[in-house]
Amino acid sequence: MKRSLAGLLIFLFGLLAYAQSPTIVDDWSKVQAPPAPRLEEVKVDPASTALLLLDFEDRTVSPRPRALAAVPRVEKLLELARASNMLVAYSNTKDGSPETILPELRPLPSEHVVKASVDKFFETDLEAYLKGKGINQVIITGIATEGAVLGTSIGASLRGFKVVVPVDGTASASLYAEQYVAWHLMNAPGVRGNVVLTRSDLISLSSAGG
């Protein structure tokens, strides 16, 4: 009986201590950002790499100043991809269509477009389409960073693709969201070691691509 009572008291004290221990919400103001990740120079082979442009619709871009600033940089990547015959594929939000994509980034009739929520591989033919074209690496640009970019980067990595994310070709409504995604892609299981963070002007063609 004494042992049972002692055990019960230990359990109750432990439960009380757990209940009173601070949570991440309690300690929110104590969190310090880790050092910024290093942006890498990347050489890509156009024959085995695809450029993905995710959700560059007027309604997703226009409310976000950082997204508007990203558009000219993505446009230059798009020009590089098309000039080198790199595969280009697009996504829309579930309510969008190719016609809602910004005119300067709008897909050509021959370029593939899928429609999905955050992971553009989920319940679409994007994986089959890319692998059917011999693609093993994707460059992911898009709006928003914490939505389509994060979801599709994870989806691509889990499906065996190497992932390149030019951080200046993505954007969110908040700096914190962009910072968090950069940390997640560099540190989280499933993507860590399979994703390279870069900048659009650090991407060039490998010798295999001429």
C-alpha contacts under 8 A as a table, 3 or more apart, distances in Angstrom:
res1	aa1	res2	aa2	distance
1	M	4	S	5.07
1	M	5	L	6.20
2	K	5	L	5.07
2	K	6	A	6.06
3	R	6	A	5.04
3	R	7	G	6.04
4	S	7	G	5.09
4	S	8	L	6.12
5	L	8	L	5.04
5	L	9	L	6.18
6	A	9	L	5.11
6	A	10	I	6.23
7	G	10	I	5.13
7	G	11	F	6.16
8	L	11	F	5.05
8	L	12	L	6.13
9	L	12	L	5.05
9	L	13	F	6.08
10	I	13	F	5.19
10	I	14	G	6.07
11	F	14	G	5.09
11	F	15	L	6.09
12	L	15	L	5.00
12	L	16	L	6.08
13	F	16	L	5.04
13	F	17	A	6.13
14	G	17	A	5.09
14	G	18	Y	6.13
15	L	18	Y	5.08
15	L	19	A	6.11
16	L	19	A	5.07
16	L	20	Q	6.23
17	A	20	Q	5.15
17	A	21	S	6.10
18	Y	21	S	5.17
22	P	25	V	7.79
22	P	26	D	5.51
22	P	27	D	6.63
23	T	26	D	5.09
23	T	27	D	6.33
24	I	27	D	4.94
24	I	28	W	5.64
25	V	28	W	4.98
26	D	29	S	7.90
27	D	30	K	5.35
27	D	31	V	6.97
28	W	31	V	5.72
37	P	182	A	7.63
37	P	183	W	7.61
37	P	186	M	7.70
37	P	197	L	7.88
38	R	197	L	7.46
38	R	198	T	7.99
39	L	196	V	7.81
39	L	197	L	5.35
39	L	198	T	4.44
39	L	199	R	6.67
40	E	196	V	6.93
40	E	197	L	6.26
40	E	198	T	4.98
40	E	199	R	7.68
40	E	202	L	7.16
41	E	198	T	6.45
41	E	199	R	7.90
41	E	202	L	4.82
41	E	203	I	6.16
42	V	198	T	7.19
42	V	202	L	6.17
42	V	203	I	4.89
42	V	204	S	6.31
43	K	203	I	5.88
43	K	204	S	4.84
43	K	205	L	5.10
43	K	206	S	4.85
44	V	49	T	6.67
44	V	203	I	7.31
44	V	204	S	6.32
44	V	205	L	4.97
44	V	206	S	5.13
44	V	209	G	7.63
45	D	48	S	5.71
45	D	49	T	5.97
45	D	205	L	5.94
45	D	206	S	5.24
45	D	207	S	7.59
45	D	208	A	5.85
45	D	209	G	5.00
46	P	49	T	5.11
46	P	50	A	7.24
46	P	81	A	7.39
46	P	84	S	6.47
46	P	85	N	6.67
46	P	86	M	4.55
46	P	87	L	7.36
46	P	205	L	6.96
46	P	206	S	7.97
46	P	209	G	5.55
47	A	85	N	7.68
47	A	86	M	6.25
47	A	87	L	7.78
47	A	134	G	7.64
47	A	135	I	7.39
47	A	209	G	6.76
48	S	86	M	7.96
48	S	134	G	5.82
48	S	135	I	4.34
48	S	136	N	5.71
48	S	137	Q	6.40
49	T	86	M	6.56
49	T	87	L	6.81
49	T	135	I	5.38
49	T	136	N	6.30
49	T	137	Q	4.73
49	T	138	V	5.45
49	T	139	I	7.30
50	A	86	M	6.03
50	A	87	L	4.64
50	A	88	V	5.52
50	A	89	A	7.11
50	A	130	L	7.66
50	A	135	I	6.54
50	A	137	Q	6.49
50	A	138	V	4.84
50	A	139	I	6.20
51	L	78	L	7.53
51	L	81	A	6.99
51	L	86	M	7.25
51	L	87	L	6.32
51	L	88	V	4.84
51	L	89	A	6.33
51	L	138	V	5.84
51	L	139	I	4.78
51	L	140	I	6.34
51	L	141	T	7.74
52	L	88	V	6.01
52	L	89	A	5.00
52	L	90	Y	5.60
52	L	91	S	7.80
52	L	138	V	6.79
52	L	139	I	5.94
52	L	140	I	5.01
52	L	141	T	6.03
52	L	142	G	7.84
53	L	56	F	6.87
53	L	88	V	7.79
53	L	89	A	6.45
53	L	90	Y	4.81
53	L	91	S	6.49
53	L	140	I	6.59
53	L	141	T	5.18
53	L	142	G	5.48
54	L	90	Y	5.67
54	L	91	S	4.76
54	L	92	N	6.61
54	L	140	I	7.60
54	L	141	T	6.17
54	L	142	G	4.27
54	L	143	I	6.25
54	L	148	A	6.50
54	L	149	V	7.29
55	D	60	T	7.05
55	D	90	Y	7.54
55	D	91	S	5.48
55	D	92	N	4.77
55	D	93	T	5.85
55	D	101	I	7.22
55	D	142	G	6.02
55	D	143	I	5.70
55	D	144	A	7.80
55	D	148	A	7.43
56	F	60	T	6.61
56	F	61	V	6.24
56	F	92	N	7.54
56	F	101	I	5.36
56	F	102	L	6.18
56	F	105	L	7.56
56	F	142	G	6.37
56	F	143	I	6.19
57	E	60	T	5.34
57	E	61	V	6.05
57	E	92	N	7.36
57	E	96	G	7.42
57	E	100	T	5.28
57	E	101	I	4.15
57	E	102	L	5.58
58	D	61	V	5.18
58	D	62	S	5.54
58	D	100	T	6.43
58	D	101	I	6.36
58	D	102	L	5.82
59	R	62	S	5.82
59	R	63	P	6.99
60	T	63	P	6.61
60	T	64	R	7.38
60	T	143	I	6.72
60	T	144	A	7.61
61	V	64	R	5.54
61	V	65	P	7.75
61	V	67	A	5.31
61	V	68	L	5.98
61	V	143	I	6.94
62	S	65	P	7.02
62	S	67	A	7.36
62	S	68	L	6.43
64	R	67	A	5.18
64	R	68	L	6.48
64	R	171	A	7.85
64	R	172	S	6.79
64	R	173	A	5.47
65	P	68	L	5.10
65	P	69	A	6.34
65	P	173	A	7.76
66	R	69	A	5.02
66	R	70	A	6.30
66	R	171	A	5.67
66	R	172	S	6.78
66	R	173	A	7.24
67	A	70	A	5.03
67	A	71	V	6.55
67	A	143	I	6.89
67	A	170	T	6.90
67	A	171	A	4.93
67	A	172	S	6.68
68	L	71	V	5.47
69	A	72	P	6.77
69	A	73	R	7.83
70	A	73	R	5.45
70	A	74	V	6.32
70	A	168	D	5.98
70	A	169	G	5.18
70	A	170	T	6.50
70	A	171	A	6.97
71	V	74	V	5.14
71	V	75	E	6.07
71	V	169	G	7.19
72	P	75	E	4.90
72	P	76	K	6.39
73	R	76	K	5.24
73	R	77	L	6.52
73	R	168	D	7.22
73	R	169	G	6.29
73	R	200	S	6.65
74	V	77	L	4.99
74	V	78	L	6.09
74	V	105	L	7.99
74	V	141	T	7.22
74	V	169	G	5.52
74	V	200	S	7.55
75	E	78	L	4.95
75	E	79	E	6.24
75	E	104	E	6.96
75	E	105	L	6.22
76	K	79	E	5.04
76	K	80	L	6.26
77	L	80	L	5.04
77	L	81	A	6.11
77	L	200	S	6.80
78	L	81	A	5.05
78	L	82	R	6.15
78	L	88	V	7.84
78	L	105	L	7.64
79	E	82	R	5.28
79	E	83	A	6.01
80	L	83	A	5.20
80	L	84	S	6.21
81	A	84	S	5.30
81	A	85	N	6.10
81	A	86	M	4.77
81	A	87	L	7.13
81	A	88	V	7.14
82	R	85	N	5.01
82	R	86	M	5.85
82	R	87	L	7.58
82	R	88	V	7.54
83	A	86	M	7.64
84	S	209	G	7.62
87	L	111	E	7.85
88	V	111	E	6.05
88	V	112	H	7.16
89	A	107	P	7.89
89	A	111	E	5.76
89	A	112	H	4.83
89	A	113	V	5.87
90	Y	107	P	7.15
90	Y	111	E	7.51
90	Y	112	H	6.14
90	Y	113	V	4.58
90	Y	114	V	6.35
91	S	113	V	5.29
91	S	114	V	4.75
91	S	115	K	5.47
91	S	116	A	7.22
91	S	120	K	6.87
92	N	95	D	7.53
92	N	96	G	5.22
92	N	97	S	5.90
92	N	98	P	6.97
92	N	101	I	7.69
92	N	113	V	7.28
92	N	114	V	6.34
92	N	115	K	4.80
92	N	116	A	6.69
93	T	96	G	5.05
93	T	97	S	7.73
93	T	115	K	5.79
93	T	116	A	5.73
93	T	117	S	5.91
94	K	115	K	5.58
94	K	116	A	5.32
94	K	117	S	6.08
96	G	99	E	7.97
96	G	100	T	6.05
96	G	115	K	7.62
97	S	100	T	5.39
97	S	101	I	7.15
97	S	115	K	7.84
98	P	101	I	5.52
98	P	106	R	6.90
98	P	107	P	6.93
98	P	113	V	7.27
99	E	102	L	7.95
99	E	106	R	7.43
101	I	105	L	6.75
101	I	106	R	5.43
102	L	105	L	5.44
102	L	106	R	5.78
103	P	106	R	5.02
107	P	110	S	7.83
107	P	111	E	5.82
107	P	112	H	7.84
107	P	113	V	7.86
108	L	111	E	5.32
114	V	120	K	7.14
114	V	124	T	6.53
114	V	125	D	7.50
114	V	126	L	6.90
115	K	120	K	7.07
115	K	124	T	7.28
116	A	119	D	6.89
116	A	120	K	5.32
116	A	121	F	7.81
116	A	122	F	7.08
116	A	123	E	7.50
116	A	124	T	7.15
117	S	120	K	6.52
117	S	148	A	7.23
118	V	147	G	5.24
118	V	148	A	4.27
118	V	149	V	7.60
118	V	150	L	7.78
118	V	151	G	5.15
118	V	152	T	6.61
119	D	122	F	5.52
119	D	148	A	6.02
119	D	150	L	7.90
119	D	151	G	4.40
119	D	152	T	4.35
119	D	153	S	7.90
119	D	154	I	7.79
119	D	155	G	6.03
120	K	123	E	7.93
120	K	124	T	6.87
120	K	126	L	7.22
120	K	148	A	7.10
120	K	151	G	7.50
120	K	152	T	5.53
120	K	155	G	7.66
121	F	124	T	5.48
121	F	125	D	7.00
121	F	126	L	5.50
121	F	127	E	6.10
121	F	152	T	6.74
121	F	155	G	6.26
121	F	156	A	7.31
122	F	155	G	7.73
124	T	127	E	7.67
125	D	128	A	5.40
125	D	129	Y	5.98
126	L	129	Y	5.03
126	L	130	L	6.09
127	E	130	L	5.35
127	E	131	K	6.07
127	E	159	R	7.67
128	A	131	K	5.29
128	A	132	G	5.75
129	Y	132	G	5.13
129	Y	133	K	6.47
130	L	133	K	5.20
130	L	134	G	6.57
130	L	135	I	5.26
130	L	136	N	7.81
131	K	134	G	5.01
131	K	135	I	5.18
131	K	136	N	6.94
132	G	135	I	7.44
135	I	138	V	7.61
135	I	161	F	7.98
136	N	160	G	7.41
136	N	161	F	5.01
136	N	162	K	6.31
137	Q	161	F	5.08
137	Q	162	K	4.45
137	Q	163	V	5.80
137	Q	164	V	7.57
138	V	156	A	7.83
138	V	161	F	6.77
138	V	162	K	6.33
138	V	163	V	5.17
138	V	164	V	6.14
139	I	163	V	6.08
139	I	164	V	4.63
139	I	165	V	5.79
139	I	166	P	7.50
140	I	149	V	6.68
140	I	152	T	7.96
140	I	153	S	7.13
140	I	163	V	7.17
140	I	164	V	6.22
140	I	165	V	5.19
140	I	166	P	7.19
141	T	149	V	6.69
141	T	165	V	6.62
141	T	166	P	6.78
141	T	167	V	7.96
141	T	169	G	5.08
141	T	170	T	5.34
142	G	145	T	6.73
142	G	148	A	6.67
142	G	149	V	5.77
142	G	169	G	6.55
142	G	170	T	4.92
142	G	171	A	7.09
143	I	147	G	7.26
143	I	148	A	6.39
143	I	149	V	6.78
143	I	170	T	5.81
143	I	171	A	5.67
143	I	172	S	6.59
144	A	147	G	5.10
144	A	148	A	5.81
144	A	149	V	6.36
144	A	170	T	6.71
144	A	171	A	5.55
144	A	172	S	4.94
144	A	173	A	7.84
145	T	148	A	6.41
145	T	149	V	4.87
145	T	150	L	6.05
145	T	170	T	5.61
145	T	171	A	5.23
145	T	172	S	5.32
145	T	177	A	7.03
145	T	178	E	5.90
145	T	181	V	6.83
146	E	149	V	6.32
146	E	150	L	5.33
146	E	151	G	7.58
146	E	172	S	6.98
146	E	177	A	5.92
146	E	178	E	6.75
146	E	181	V	6.08
147	G	150	L	5.60
147	G	151	G	5.90
148	A	151	G	5.18
148	A	152	T	5.68
149	V	152	T	5.39
149	V	153	S	5.88
149	V	170	T	7.30
150	L	153	S	5.18
150	L	154	I	6.23
150	L	181	V	6.44
150	L	185	L	7.69
151	G	154	I	5.33
151	G	155	G	6.10
152	T	155	G	4.74
152	T	156	A	5.82
153	S	156	A	5.16
153	S	157	S	6.11
153	S	163	V	6.55
153	S	185	L	7.95
153	S	191	V	7.69
153	S	195	V	7.90
154	I	157	S	5.16
154	I	158	L	6.11
154	I	190	G	6.87
154	I	191	V	6.05
155	G	158	L	5.28
155	G	159	R	6.25
156	A	159	R	5.13
156	A	160	G	6.51
156	A	161	F	5.31
156	A	162	K	7.42
156	A	163	V	7.02
157	S	160	G	5.30
157	S	161	F	5.13
157	S	162	K	6.20
157	S	163	V	6.57
157	S	190	G	6.79
157	S	191	V	5.90
157	S	194	N	6.57
157	S	195	V	7.65
158	L	161	F	7.43
158	L	190	G	6.30
158	L	191	V	7.54
162	K	194	N	5.74
162	K	195	V	6.46
163	V	194	N	6.35
163	V	195	V	4.72
163	V	196	V	6.32
164	V	195	V	5.75
164	V	196	V	4.86
164	V	197	L	6.10
164	V	198	T	7.11
165	V	169	G	7.81
165	V	195	V	7.25
165	V	196	V	6.22
165	V	197	L	5.03
165	V	198	T	6.03
165	V	199	R	7.72
166	P	169	G	5.39
166	P	170	T	7.13
166	P	197	L	5.91
166	P	198	T	4.54
166	P	199	R	4.35
166	P	200	S	5.35
167	V	170	T	5.51
167	V	171	A	7.81
167	V	182	A	7.99
167	V	197	L	6.63
167	V	198	T	6.19
167	V	199	R	5.69
167	V	200	S	7.70
168	D	171	A	7.34
168	D	199	R	5.79
168	D	200	S	6.51
169	G	199	R	7.63
169	G	200	S	6.82
171	A	178	E	6.71
172	S	175	L	7.03
172	S	177	A	6.49
172	S	178	E	6.23
173	A	177	A	7.66
174	S	177	A	5.50
174	S	178	E	6.84
175	L	178	E	5.23
175	L	179	Q	6.14
176	Y	179	Q	4.95
176	Y	180	Y	5.96
177	A	180	Y	5.14
177	A	181	V	6.24
178	E	181	V	5.26
178	E	182	A	6.32
179	Q	182	A	5.23
179	Q	183	W	6.34
180	Y	183	W	5.12
180	Y	184	H	6.08
181	V	184	H	4.92
181	V	185	L	6.06
182	A	185	L	5.34
182	A	186	M	6.38
182	A	197	L	7.64
183	W	186	M	5.27
183	W	187	N	6.03
183	W	188	A	7.97
184	H	187	N	5.20
184	H	188	A	5.17
185	L	188	A	6.11
185	L	191	V	5.71
185	L	192	R	6.04
185	L	195	V	6.44
186	M	191	V	7.03
186	M	192	R	5.03
186	M	193	G	6.97
186	M	195	V	6.87
186	M	196	V	7.91
187	N	191	V	7.37
187	N	192	R	5.00
188	A	191	V	5.93
188	A	192	R	5.38
189	P	192	R	5.61
190	G	194	N	7.99
191	V	194	N	5.31
191	V	195	V	6.05
192	R	195	V	6.44
193	G	196	V	7.79
198	T	202	L	6.44
198	T	203	I	7.47
199	R	202	L	5.27
199	R	203	I	6.97
200	S	203	I	5.62
201	D	204	S	7.79
205	L	208	A	7.89
205	L	209	G	5.88
205	L	210	G	7.07
206	S	209	G	5.30
206	S	210	G	6.70
207	S	210	G	4.90
